Amino acid sequence: MPVRSTELFRFPDPVNEVSARLVAAGVVLMAATWLVTGWTWLLAVLAYGFVARVLTGPTLSPLGQVVTRVVTPRLPFAARNVPGAPKRFAQGIGAVMSVGALVAVLAGVPVVATVLIAVLAVCAFLESALGFCLGCVMFAGLMRVGLVPQSTCARCADLWGAGHTDAA
């Protein structure tokens, strides 16, 4: 199905958590591979994927496309919709970390890149294996202290409260 230009830079809301966790698993695999091999091109692919997902959700992300169009539809799991804003925030953190790692490698400071990607891998593992999105928790905290306006995501104001069935 072709993407309309008005939808290109639109992040999905809600987000299917099954797909989000599978994308996180792909990030874990790429991050672990980079940590073992140090292939700069793979770090560039990882960084591109995060930036693409922040801007367009899965639309311009090869990993996002494979997960949402090929893998998720073939799994026996029902969609579990969660608010999109916290997931986008988490992708933004991943973008900053992966782009920062790429810049560090290109600047000749691979130890910084290694630390950033190791932390990124741990966070992606928590998301993929346990459904624990650290970026989403940070987003909720920022909403609680007023740095992110409640109007950004009305469903997010009570992510884990009694009145909310979907957790981000």
N, C-alpha and C positions, 0 to 999 in steps of 0.2 A: 504494500500500500504506500503510495507516494506521500511524502511529508510536505505539507503546505508551508510556505515561507513564514507565515504568521505563527506556526507551531514549532519552528526549528529551534528557537532559543527559549523554549518553555520547559521547565522541569516538571515531571509528572507529580500530581498530587490527587489521590494518594499513590503510594509506591507499594508494589507487591514485595513484601518482606522476603518471600522465597527467592525472588530474583535478586534482591539486594544481598542476601546471604551468599548466593552463588557467585555474584560478582566479587564479593569479598574473598571467597575461596580462590578465585582466579588471581586476585591481588596477592594473596598469600603465596601462591605458586610462583608468580613473577618475582615478588620480592625475595623469596628464598633462593630462587635461581640466580638473581642478581648478587645476593650476598655470597653465593658460592663461586660464581664465575667472574663477577665484576664487569660484565659486558655493558659498556656505556649505551649501546643502541637499545638494550632492554630497559634501561633506566629511562631513556627518552620515550619509549613506548608506554611505560608505566605512567610517566608524568603526563603525556598526551591524553591517556585514558581518563585520568582524574580531571584534567581541565575540560575535556569534552563532556564528561558526565556532569560537571558543575554547570556548564553552559546549556546543555541540551538533554540532560538525562541520558538515556541509552541511544539517542538518535545518532550522534556522531562518534560513539564509542564502539569500536569493534567488539570488545569484550561484552559490553552492554547489549549489543545486537545479537550476538551468539546466545547469550543467556536468555534474553527475553523472547527471541523468535524461535530458537532451536531447542534449548535445554529445558527451560521451565515448562513449556507446553507439553513436553513428553513425560513429565514427572507425575506421580499419582498424588500430589499434594494440592489441596485447595489454595487459592490465592488468599493471602492474609494481608489486607490493606492497612498501611500505617501512614501517618502524616508525612508529606514530602519535604517540608521545610527542614526538619532536623536531619534528614538523610542528605539533603543538599549541603547543609552546613558541614556534615561529616565528610562529604566528598570534597568540600572546600579545604578542610584541614589536610586531607590526603593530597590535594593539589599543591598546597603550600609546601608540605613535607617532601613530596616527590620532585617538584621543581627545584626546591632548595637543595636536594640531594644531587640532582643533575648539575646545578650550578657549582656545587662544591667539588664534584668530580672534575668538571671542566676547568675549575680554578686550581686544581692540583691539591685539594684537601679531602682525600677519600675517606678519612676517618670520620669526618662530619657526615658525609653521605651514608656511611655504614651505620652510624648511630640513628640517623633519621629513618633509614629504611628498616632497620631492626625494630624500632618503635612502631613504625607503620605496619609491619608484618604482624606484630603482636596485636595491635588494635584490629586489624583485618581478621586475624584468627579468632579473636573474641566475638566479633560480629558473625563470622561464618559458622563457627562451631557451637557457640553458646547463645547467639542472638543478642549479645550485649553490645550495643553501639555506644562507645565512649563519646563520640561526637554528639550523639543525640542527648546523652546525659548532660554534656556541657551546654548544649543549646537550651535545654530545660532550665539549667542553672542560670544562664544569662537572661532567660525570660523572668525567672523568679526575682532577680535583683534589678530588673527593669532595663537592662542594656539591649534586650530585644523586645520590641513592643508586643503586647498581647495580640494586637491586630495582625501580626505576621502569621500567626497560626492559632486560631481560636481553639482547635482540637488539642493543641500542644500544651495549653495552660494547665491541663490536668492529665499529663501523660500516664501517670501511674495511680491516679486516684480511683475511688470507688465508682465514679460515674463514667469511666473510660475503659473500653474493652480492648482497644488496640494499643499496644505499646510500640514506641518507635525505637 
